[in-house]
Amino acid sequence: MWLFAMAVAIGAIAASTVRLGRVRTAMRFRPADLMRMLGRTSGDERVRHVAAEVRAKGAAWEADLLDDVIGAAGEARVALVNEHLGDLGARLDWGRAVPFAAAHLSLALPLLALVFAVARGAHVLPSVLPTALFAGVGALASLWVGRQADRTATDLREGVDKLVERLLASATSRNPEVEGPPTGDSQ
């Protein structure tokens, strides 16, 4: 019985870890690294150079964002940036319910198996404590991993918002057709 609980706990933690992995790999470059690469001035040539550099390293989303900021003007620029932010938001929100569902399954399945074992008349008293322990550990670990994924997603969103504000402010100062940052964000 406790082996079943342990297997369910491991599966729940693994499922939650997949979400964390997807969030951590939503971007190849952290926004702070991109801002560092851009330097103090974000002229068109510098942005093109950084876009080419990150594209060469396989970071298509980041390169497309940089290209669209300098390649479009006015409302078209804002629309393209909003589209990129929406794509990133979808990546960051992927599997958001997985840790909670995994925690529920980690608790429910082993305890349900105990109930059925008792109903069949099996003597399960020695395995109650280890089963409950593994069920609890699986649930808590799944929730913790999910919380880490949420924190990572929030940090990425905040960094991307700062990067976009900086890029749009620089683009707006060169081409004042647009009045400010996009109407949406990466959330």
PENORDA-V28653 format. One record per residue. N is the residue number from 1. RES is the residue in three letters. OMEGA is omega in radians with two decimals (999 if undefined). NEAR is the number of other C-alpha atoms within 8 Angstrom. D_CENTER is the distance of its C-alpha to the mean C-alpha in whole Angstrom. Layout:
N_RES_OMEGA_NEAR_D_CENTER, N_RES_OMEGA_NEAR_D_CENTER
This chain:
1_MET_-3.11_9_35, 2_TRP_3.06_11_33, 3_LEU_3.07_7_32, 4_PHE_3.13_8_30, 5_ALA_3.12_15_28, 6_MET_3.13_12_27, 7_ALA_3.11_8_26, 8_VAL_3.13_14_24, 9_ALA_3.12_14_22, 10_ILE_3.09_9_21, 11_GLY_3.13_8_20, 12_ALA_3.13_16_18, 13_ILE_3.12_15_17, 14_ALA_3.13_8_16, 15_ALA_3.12_11_14, 16_SER_3.14_15_12, 17_THR_3.09_11_11, 18_VAL_3.10_8_10, 19_ARG_3.13_15_7, 20_LEU_3.11_12_7, 21_GLY_3.13_8_8, 22_ARG_3.13_11_6, 23_VAL_-3.12_14_3, 24_ARG_-3.13_10_6, 25_THR_3.11_7_8, 26_ALA_3.10_9_6, 27_MET_3.07_9_9, 28_ARG_-3.14_8_12, 29_PHE_3.05_9_13, 30_ARG_-3.13_9_12, 31_PRO_3.12_10_14, 32_ALA_3.10_8_16, 33_ASP_3.11_8_17, 34_LEU_3.13_11_18, 35_MET_3.09_9_20, 36_ARG_3.13_8_22, 37_MET_3.14_7_23, 38_LEU_-3.13_11_24, 39_GLY_-3.09_7_26, 40_ARG_3.13_5_28, 41_THR_-3.12_6_29, 42_SER_3.10_10_27, 43_GLY_-3.09_7_30, 44_ASP_-3.12_7_29, 45_GLU_3.13_6_31, 46_ARG_3.13_10_28, 47_VAL_3.09_13_25, 48_ARG_3.14_11_27, 49_HIS_3.14_8_27, 50_VAL_3.11_12_24, 51_ALA_3.12_13_22, 52_ALA_3.14_9_25, 53_GLU_-3.12_8_24, 54_VAL_3.08_13_20, 55_ARG_3.12_11_21, 56_ALA_3.12_7_23, 57_LYS_3.04_6_20, 58_GLY_-3.11_7_18, 59_ALA_-3.04_12_16, 60_ALA_-3.09_8_17, 61_TRP_-3.13_8_14, 62_GLU_-3.14_13_15, 63_ALA_3.11_13_19, 64_ASP_3.10_9_19, 65_LEU_-3.13_11_18, 66_LEU_3.12_11_21, 67_ASP_-3.09_11_23, 68_ASP_3.12_11_23, 69_VAL_-3.13_14_23, 70_ILE_-3.07_11_26, 71_GLY_-3.11_7_28, 72_ALA_3.14_8_28, 73_ALA_3.03_12_29, 74_GLY_-3.08_9_30, 75_GLU_3.10_7_28, 76_ALA_3.11_8_27, 77_ARG_-3.13_12_25, 78_VAL_3.13_13_23, 79_ALA_3.12_9_23, 80_LEU_3.12_11_21, 81_VAL_3.10_13_19, 82_ASN_3.10_13_18, 83_GLU_3.11_8_17, 84_HIS_3.13_10_15, 85_LEU_3.08_12_13, 86_GLY_3.09_11_13, 87_ASP_3.13_8_12, 88_LEU_3.11_10_9, 89_GLY_3.11_11_8, 90_ALA_3.09_8_9, 91_ARG_-3.10_10_6, 92_LEU_-3.13_10_3, 93_ASP_-3.12_9_6, 94_TRP_3.05_9_7, 95_GLY_-3.07_6_9, 96_ARG_-3.11_8_9, 97_ALA_-3.07_6_12, 98_VAL_-3.12_11_12, 99_PRO_3.14_16_13, 100_PHE_3.10_10_15, 101_ALA_3.12_8_17, 102_ALA_3.10_14_17, 103_ALA_3.11_15_19, 104_HIS_3.12_9_21, 105_LEU_3.13_11_22, 106_SER_3.09_16_23, 107_LEU_-2.97_13_25, 108_ALA_-3.04_9_27, 109_LEU_3.12_10_28, 110_PRO_3.13_16_30, 111_LEU_3.06_11_31, 112_LEU_3.08_8_32, 113_ALA_3.07_9_34, 114_LEU_3.13_11_36, 115_VAL_3.13_8_37, 116_PHE_3.11_8_38, 117_ALA_3.10_11_40, 118_VAL_-3.14_10_42, 119_ALA_3.08_7_43, 120_ARG_3.14_6_44, 121_GLY_3.13_6_46, 122_ALA_3.09_7_44, 123_HIS_-3.02_7_45, 124_VAL_-3.07_9_41, 125_LEU_-3.13_6_42, 126_PRO_-3.10_6_41, 127_SER_-3.12_9_38, 128_VAL_-3.09_10_36, 129_LEU_3.12_8_35, 130_PRO_3.12_8_33, 131_THR_3.12_15_32, 132_ALA_3.13_12_31, 133_LEU_3.12_8_29, 134_PHE_3.11_12_27, 135_ALA_3.14_17_26, 136_GLY_3.13_10_25, 137_VAL_3.12_9_24, 138_GLY_-3.14_17_21, 139_ALA_-3.11_17_20, 140_LEU_3.13_9_20, 141_ALA_3.11_10_18, 142_SER_3.12_16_15, 143_LEU_3.13_12_15, 144_TRP_3.12_8_15, 145_VAL_3.08_13_12, 146_GLY_3.11_16_10, 147_ARG_3.08_8_11, 148_GLN_3.10_9_10, 149_ALA_3.11_12_6, 150_ASP_3.11_8_7, 151_ARG_3.13_8_9, 152_THR_3.12_10_6, 153_ALA_3.12_12_4, 154_THR_3.11_8_8, 155_ASP_3.11_8_9, 156_LEU_3.13_10_8, 157_ARG_-3.13_11_9, 158_GLU_3.12_8_12, 159_GLY_3.13_11_13, 160_VAL_3.11_10_12, 161_ASP_3.10_10_15, 162_LYS_3.12_8_17, 163_LEU_-3.13_12_17, 164_VAL_3.10_10_18, 165_GLU_-3.14_9_21, 166_ARG_-3.13_8_22, 167_LEU_-3.13_10_22, 168_LEU_3.09_11_24, 169_ALA_3.11_10_26, 170_SER_3.13_10_27, 171_ALA_-3.14_11_28, 172_THR_3.13_12_29, 173_SER_3.09_7_32, 174_ARG_-3.06_6_33, 175_ASN_-3.00_8_33, 176_PRO_3.11_9_33, 177_GLU_-3.11_7_33, 178_VAL_-3.00_10_30, 179_GLU_-3.11_6_30, 180_GLY_-3.10_7_27, 181_PRO_-3.10_9_23, 182_PRO_-3.10_9_21, 183_THR_3.14_6_22, 184_GLY_3.04_7_18, 185_ASP_-3.05_9_15, 186_SER_3.13_11_11, 187_GLN_999_7_11
